[in-house]
């Protein structure tokens, strides 16, 4: 009971400080991530192995403790009395217990509240296809997906099935019926849950993360059979996302997968969160929409052409990360230095910055 109280105080500090994460690790004090940076909890000292173990075990059920002992790591969700929920990964490092806890907002924000372009709402009106939200860990993918799915929930009469590990945002039924399934609690694995999903009369399916060949294959099949599928992937750009999906499969299957992916892909939204001039973090995006030309590029395995296609297809809603960064700099949202630090193609960013500076000068 004492450790539960101590853990609760730590988690309340996460909420009070508007932190995104709490890290429990032997050899350092508990650490909060605020606006992307880690800071020690001032009221706490350095954690020893016994205290870290007590804090982590206080969150686990007996069944979870057994799984953690067997597998050395476990994903689960944890709620505190005030209603806030956390996504937890408990693991081991240097033969001691450790954990990373991510705060999940109790209210699902709308697209505008996330400073995301309203054009993303167009994807929620699709009846079928494959929409991928990508980017590094901790850069808001889950929140963006939740916002898009909740928009469908509020505006369409559908059955939404989510398959997550663990469940993060809890959806409140609006116009849609929502079935949220958690790996380990409601189903044994992503592939198994996806195979069953087709028998559950879904309109929209959210796959928490595409981790392996079986999951990707099943997700593609669901999209191919006339459903709208959302998922996330840890990649840095639209082109890299296409390559990552194809490269998971054996060489002899890759041509078939390119054809299958080209048939169903709707959009790739690559996202990262950047430090803003006025404090906090703001999203920067790269958006790929699946025009016939893009589908043909994917089918023929010419992904090296995707970046150029994005740069020349603004009229159909595409935008490169560098263009998006340069526009944010022009609006005074982020600094040049931040834009350069997060750019994938610095020379292209410099070109875009010169262009945006010229646009601003002409307006004056």
N, C-alpha and C positions, 0 to 999 in steps of 0.2 A: 504493500500500500504506500509506503514511504517513497519508493522509486516512482510509482505512478504519479504521485503528487509532484515530485521533482521534475519528471518528464513533462507534466502538464504546464508547469511554470515556464519551461523552455519553449514549449509550443505556443504558449500565450505571448511570449516575446517575439516569436516569428510573426504572429499576427499584428502585434502592436507596432513593430518596426517596419511593417510592410515588406518583410523579407520574402524571397521566393523559396529558399531552401534552408534546412538545418543539417549540419554535418556533425556526426558523433564519431570521433576517431581518437584512439589511444595516443597520448603524447602531445595533444593540443587541447585547448578548451573547446567547448562546443562552438561552432562557427555558423554565423548567419550570412546568407548571400543577399545583399541589398543592392539593387540596381546593377547586378552583374559582378559585384566585388564582394570578397569574403572578409568578415569582421568577427573578432572573438566576442562572445557574450561576456560583457564586463563583470557580471556578478558571479561568474564561474571560474574555477581554476582549471589547471590541466587535468585531463581525464586519465585515470589509471585503468588497467584492464578490468578490475573488479567493478568499478563504477560504470564503465561503458557497457559491460555485460548486463548489469542490473537494469540500466535504462532501456536497453534493447529488448531484453527478455520480458520486461513489463508490458510490452506491446503485443506479445505473441500468445496465441492460444496454445494448448498442449499439442494439438495436431500440427500447428505451424512450427512449434519448437522441434518436433520430430523431423519435419521436412527440412528445416534449417540445418539441423545436425547432420542429416544424410547428404544434403546437396551443397552445403556450405554457403548458400545464398538463397534469398527468397524475396519475391515481390508481393506486396499486400497493401491494403488501404487501412488507414487508422483515423478514427474520429474522436474529437474532444467534446466535452459537454456543451460548449457554446455553439457547436454545429459545424465548425471548420473541419475539413477533411484533408488528409495528407496521403500522398503516394509514397510508399516506403520501399527502399531496397536495402535489406540487411545483408551484409556480406562479411567476409573475413579478410584481414590483412595482417601480415607478419604474425599469424597464429593468434590474433585477437579479434574480437567482434567490432564491427563498424556498421554505420548506417547513414544513408542519405535520405532525407525526408523533404518532399516537395509539397508546398501548400497548394491546395486546389481551391479556387475561389468558390464560395457557396452560391453566388449568383453567376449565371452564365452571361458574360458580356455580349452586347450586340456588336456588329462589325464596326459601326461608327465609334463606339466607345473604345475599341482597340486601335483606333487611328489607321484602320485598314480601308482601302478604296471600296466604295459602294459597288463597283463593278463586280466584285466577288460574289455578290448576291445573285448574279446571273447564273452561276453554277448550281444554285439551290433550286432553280426552276427546271433543271434537266430531269428527264424521266429515266434515262439510262446513261451508262458511261463509267469512266474510271477517273477519279480525281485524287491526285496525290499532293499532300502537304509535306514539304521536305525542309531540311535545315539541320543545324547542329543541335545537340542536346541542350535543353534549357532556353530555347529561343522561341517558345510560344506556339509550337505546332499543335499541341493538344488543345490549347485554348481556341485557336483559330478553327480547328475542326469542330469543336463543341459549339462554337458560335454559328457555323454554317449549318450544322445538323439541327440546332435549336430553331434556326430560321425556318427550316422545313417543318419542324414540329409545330411552329406557330401559324404556318400558312397553308399547309397541305394535309389532306386526309390520307395518310400513309401508314404502313407498318414499318417502323425503323428497328433494325436489329443491330446491336453493338456487341462486339466481341473484344474484350479488353483484359489486360493483365498488368495491374488490377483495374477495376472500374474507377475512373477518375471523376469526371463531372456526372452528377446524378440529374437526369432529365425529369422534369415534371410534365406529365401528359397534358398537352394542349389540344391541337386538332388531330395529332397523330397518336397511334398506339406505339409504345416503345418497350422493347424487350432488351434489357441489358444483361449480358452474360459474362461472368468472370471466370478466367482460366483457373482451374483448381477447385473452384467452388461450384460453378454451374456446368462446367464442361472440362474435359481433360486436356484439350490442346486446341490451338488455332485451326489446324487442318480438319480435325474432327468436327469442330463447331461450324466451320464453313461448309462442310459437306452436309451437315444437318440443316443449315440455314435455308437451303432451297426448299425444304419441306415445311418451312415455317411461314410461308406466304409473305415474304418480305417485299417491300418496294425499294428500301434503302438499307444498305449494309455498311457498317463502319468496322473496319479491321484495325484494331489498336496499333499494330505495328507489323510490317511485313519482314519477318525475320529469316525465313528460309524458303527453299524451293517449293516445298509442299504448300505453304501458306500463299505464296505468290501465285502458284498455279491455280489454286482453288479460288482466289480472289478474281483472277482473270476470267475463270469459267463463269462465276456469278455475274460479272459485268457483261460477259458475252451472251448470257441468257436473258438479257433485257432488264437488268437491275442497275440502280445507281450505287456505285461502290466508292467509299472514301477510305483512304488509308494514309499512313505516314511512313517516312523513310529518312534515314540519316544520310543525306547527301547535300552537296553545296550548290548545285546548279541543276537546271532542267536537263541539260545534255548528260551530265553525270548520272542523273536519276534513270534515264533510259538505259544507259550502259550498265548500271548496277543491276537492274532487273534482268536484262538479257544475260549478263555474265554469270548469274547464279546457276544457269542451266548448262548442261553438258554441251560441248561443241556441236554435236549432231542434232541437238534440239533447238539451237538458237535461231535458225531461219524460221522455224514454225512459231516460236515465241515472238519474234519480231512482227510476223504477220498478225498474230493474235493480239499483241499489244497495240499495233497500229489500228486495228479494227475497233478497239474499245476506248483508247485513251481520249480523255476530254480536256484535261488541263493538268499542268504541274505548277504548283505555287511554291517557290523556294523562298524561305523566310529566315531572317535573323533579326535580333533585337539589338539596337544601338544606343549608346549613351546620348541623351538629348541635351541641347544647349540649356534648356530650362529645367534640367533635372529629370530623373526617371529614365525610362528606356522607350524607344519608339521603333516600330517595325519597318524594315526595308525589304522589298520583295523583288523577285524575278517571276514573271508570269508567262508561261507558255500555254497557248491554246491550240487545240488539235485541228488545224486547218487541213484541207486535202494535201497541201504541199508538205506539211509536217508529217502527216501520216505516211506519205510516200518516202520521205527521208528515213523514217523509222523502219519501214518495210525493207528498204534497200540497205540498211545498216550504215547510212552515211551521217551518223550523229555529229560528226565534226562540222556539219553545215548548220546545225541547230542555232548556235550562237548568232550567226549572221542573219538567219531567218527571223529571229526574235527582234534584232535591231532594226529590221526593215519592215516590220509588220505591226506598227503601232495602231494602224487603222482597224485592226481586228482585236485590239485589247492586249496585245503582247507588249512587254517592256523588259529590258535587260536590267540586271541589278545595278550596273554602272549608271544607266540613265536615271533610274529611281534614286540612287544616291546623289547624283548631281542635282536633281530637282529638289531634294531635301536640303542640300547645301544652299541653293538659290533662295529657298524659302526661309533660311535661317534656323532650320530645325536641328541640324547637326553641323559640326565644323568640317572643314576640308580634311583635317588630320584624322578624324573619326571615319570619314568616307574612305580615305586611303587605307586605313587599318583593316577595314572590312571588305574591301574590294577584292574580287577574284582576278580581275584583269586591270591592273593599275594604269597601263598606258591608255586603255579605252576610257577609263574614268577621267584621266587628264583631258582627253579629247572632249568628253561630255561636259566637264567643268568649264572648259573654254567656250563651248557652245552655249551653255546656260548663262555664263557671264555676259556673253554677247546679247542674248535675249533680254537679260535684265537691263543692260546698257541702252538697248533700243527702246525699251519701255519708258526709260527716263527721258 
